[in-house]
Amino acid sequence: MRARVLIRPKAGILDPQGVAVERALPALGFAGVANVHVGRLVELDIEDSAQLESMCEKLLANPLVEDYEVELLQGSG
């Protein structure tokens, strides 16, 4: 089974990458952009989806400062 884990900073946590992107976009001519957050996307093939929560809590995300969402996909690849 294929899984996708989207990891992003929790609300209220400083996101320096998001701030840098938010500042750079107007300089490149893109107006009307606000509240930019930069996260990570991890995709993996896994046999037992019951392990995903533990993987996220122990390695893939830092639960103190990051939220994550898990999406299970059909098939692999």
C-alpha positions, 0 to 999 in steps of 0.5 A: 500500500502507498501512503502519503504523509504531509508534515507542516509546522503547527499553527503559531510555530515560526516557519522561517521558510514560509516567511522567506517565500512569502517575502520573495513572491511579491519581489518576483511580481506575485501579489496577494500572497499571505500566510505561506507555510512550507512543509514536507511530503513523505511518500512510502510503500508500506505493508502494514498501515497500522504502523504509520501513526507510530512512524510519524510520532517517532521519526517522520514528524516532530509532534511538538512543533509539527502536525501531519496528515496521512493519506492512504493511496491505492496500489504503489508507484 
